[in-house]
Each structure stands twice: as C-alpha cells, then as structure tokens.
Amino acid sequence: MMRQLYVFERPHRFIAGTVGTPGERTFYLQAVDGPRVVSVSLEKQQVVVLADRLEQLLDEIVARTGTALPASDTDTEALSQPIDEEFRVAAMGLAWDGDAGLIVIEAQAPADEPEIAEETLLEDVEDGPDALRVLLEPRRARAFIERARRLVSAGRPPCPLCGQPLGSGGHVCARLNGYRRGMPLNPAE
C-alpha cells in the first residue's frame, strides 16, 4: 500500500493535546507549520511513554556531549483547528540525528503485519503504513515533555487503593471487592 508520510522539519508547533473532559478525552499529537496542520490520535499511555523516552534520549545526549539542553518556552495554547485525525497511532520511534542536531519522532498508523511496521518505522520507503515524522530541536523536545506531563496529570485523580482513575461517581475498586464508597452494602437499604 502506498504510504503517506507527513514530514515536519522544525515545525512551528509540535504538541500533545486533548479534546473532551477528563475520563472522556481523546489524546492527539499535532504538528503545525504555517497553514499545514496534521493531527494523529493516540492513547494517554502512549503520550506518557513518548515523554519518558524523549527524556531518556535527551539525558543520554547530555551525558555524551556534556551540553546542557534546557527547554524552550512551553506551548500552553489549545490544539490548532481544525482537528482532523489522519490516523490512530499504533507504533512510535525515536532517533537522534547527530549531524543535524535534531530528534526524530515518528508516529505510525497500524500496519497489516508487525514485520512491515518494524521495517518501515523511521525509514524512507514508498510502501507501508502512514506516518507522521517530526524533526525537533532538543529544547523543543524538552518543552514537549513538560506539556505532555502536565496534560496527563490534568486527568482524573487516581484511586488511593488501586491507582485506577476515579470518575465523578467513584468507581468499582478491585481492592474493595467491588464495594463502592458511599453505596450501602445492602441495596435494599
């Protein structure tokens, strides 16, 4: 299948954002450069993993080069409109382009076969799943990490017993064998 590769080199914006209320949010990665806007949806946990892996990569770069990589100003604006989902992210890859001094982030659509995903991730090939590839300066990557962490922590608070997100009406906690706080033990009460 012919691959659609959305490439952004040093975009004006590369952010994680959400649409919806906590508990019903849809997470997006969005790259913006001039009038060009590409949005891809992903899971909250994928945002967490991307931020963690970016931080590990940046820390390794600092350790190897001895160069400080502070964050640029963090983008606090909402996602750019319109938010038209190009695809749902199935796989992500990170790389360091030492010659250009840029971090390469690629988010890829689902592949028909796992081998195809592995062969095409971070590669310039004509066939394969669609992908969003962004090349960022390290300082912009640090700003992405800060925003992503704030975004994730702005969700529903975790249950102090099981760690699962609490809804406005509580939740059925596995640690309490299904008993809900505020609910009578006997439904007839």
C-alpha positions in Angstrom: 0.0 0.0 0.0 1.3 3.5 -0.9 2.5 5.3 2.2 1.5 8.8 3.2 4.5 10.3 5.1 3.8 13.7 6.8 7.2 15.2 7.4 7.8 18.3 9.6 11.3 19.6 10.0 11.5 22.1 12.8 7.7 22.8 12.9 6.3 25.9 14.4 4.4 23.7 16.9 4.6 20.0 18.0 2.4 19.3 20.9 0.3 16.7 22.7 -3.2 17.9 23.4 -6.7 16.6 24.2 -10.3 17.1 23.3 -13.0 16.3 25.8 -13.4 16.2 29.5 -11.3 14.0 31.9 -12.4 10.4 31.6 -13.6 11.0 28.0 -10.6 12.8 26.5 -9.1 11.9 23.1 -5.4 12.5 23.0 -3.6 13.9 20.0 -0.2 14.6 18.7 -0.3 17.7 16.5 2.4 19.2 14.2 1.8 22.7 12.8 3.9 24.6 10.3 2.2 27.6 8.7 -1.2 26.6 7.4 -0.3 22.9 7.5 -1.8 21.0 10.4 -1.5 17.3 11.0 -3.2 15.6 13.9 -3.0 11.9 14.9 -4.8 10.3 17.8 -3.2 8.1 20.4 -3.7 6.6 23.9 -2.9 8.5 27.0 -0.3 5.9 27.9 1.4 6.4 24.6 1.8 10.1 25.5 3.4 9.1 28.8 5.8 6.6 27.1 6.8 9.2 24.4 7.6 11.8 27.1 9.6 9.3 29.1 11.6 8.0 26.1 12.3 11.6 24.9 13.6 12.5 28.3 15.8 9.4 28.4 17.2 10.2 24.9 17.9 13.8 25.9 19.6 12.8 29.1 21.8 10.4 27.1 22.7 13.2 24.6 23.6 15.5 27.5 25.8 12.7 29.1 27.6 12.1 25.8 28.1 15.7 24.7 28.2 17.5 28.0 25.9 20.1 26.5 23.0 21.5 28.6 19.7 21.2 26.8 17.2 23.4 28.5 13.6 23.6 27.4 12.2 26.4 25.3 9.0 28.2 26.4 6.3 25.6 26.8 3.4 26.0 24.4 0.2 26.3 26.5 -2.2 27.1 23.7 -5.0 24.7 22.7 -4.7 22.4 19.7 -4.9 24.2 16.4 -8.1 23.9 14.5 -9.4 22.0 12.6 -8.5 18.8 14.3 -8.9 16.2 11.6 -7.4 12.9 12.7 -5.2 11.4 10.0 -4.8 8.1 11.7 -4.6 6.4 15.1 -1.0 5.7 16.3 0.0 2.1 16.6 3.8 2.4 16.8 6.3 5.1 17.6 10.0 5.5 17.1 12.7 7.9 18.3 16.1 8.6 16.9 18.9 11.2 17.2 20.2 12.8 14.0 23.6 13.9 15.3 24.6 15.6 12.0 21.6 17.9 12.1 21.3 18.1 15.9 17.7 17.1 15.8 15.5 14.5 17.4 13.4 12.4 15.0 10.0 11.3 16.3 7.8 9.1 14.2 4.2 8.1 14.9 2.9 5.3 12.6 -0.5 4.1 11.7 -1.4 0.4 12.2 0.4 -2.0 9.8 -1.2 -5.1 8.2 1.7 -7.1 9.6 4.1 -6.5 12.5 7.1 -7.1 10.3 6.0 -4.3 8.0 5.8 -1.9 10.9 9.3 -2.8 12.1 10.7 -2.5 8.6 9.1 0.9 7.8 9.4 2.7 11.2 11.9 5.7 10.8 12.6 4.6 7.2 12.0 6.4 3.9 10.1 3.7 2.0 7.2 4.1 -0.5 5.0 1.3 0.8 3.8 0.8 4.4 1.6 2.4 7.0 1.1 6.2 7.0 3.3 8.1 9.4 3.9 11.5 11.0 7.7 12.3 11.2 8.8 15.3 13.2 12.4 16.6 13.5 12.7 18.8 16.6 15.5 20.7 18.3 16.3 19.3 21.8 15.0 22.4 23.6 11.6 22.0 21.8 11.6 18.3 22.8 12.0 19.3 26.5 9.1 21.7 26.1 7.0 18.9 24.6 7.9 16.7 27.6 6.8 19.4 30.1 3.5 19.9 28.3 2.8 16.2 27.9 3.3 15.6 31.7 1.0 18.5 32.6 -1.6 17.2 30.2 -1.5 13.7 31.6 -1.6 14.8 35.2 -4.7 17.0 34.5 -6.9 14.0 34.1 -9.0 12.2 36.7 -7.3 11.6 40.1 -6.2 8.1 40.8 -7.9 5.9 43.4 -5.7 5.8 46.5 -6.2 2.0 46.8 -5.8 0.6 43.3 -4.5 3.5 41.2 -7.3 3.3 38.6 -8.8 6.7 37.6 -11.7 7.9 39.7 -14.8 9.0 38.0 -17.2 11.7 39.3 -19.3 8.9 40.8 -16.4 6.9 42.1 -15.5 3.5 40.7 -15.7 -0.2 41.5 -12.4 -0.8 43.2 -10.9 -4.2 42.8 -9.1 -3.7 46.2 -12.5 -3.4 47.9 -14.0 -6.4 46.0 -16.4 -4.2 44.1 -17.7 -2.2 47.1 -18.3 1.4 46.2 -17.7 4.1 48.8 -20.9 5.9 49.5 -23.0 2.9 48.5 -24.9 0.9 51.0 -23.7 -2.7 51.5 -27.2 -3.9 51.1 -29.0 -2.4 48.0 -32.4 -2.7 49.9 -31.2 -0.1 52.5 
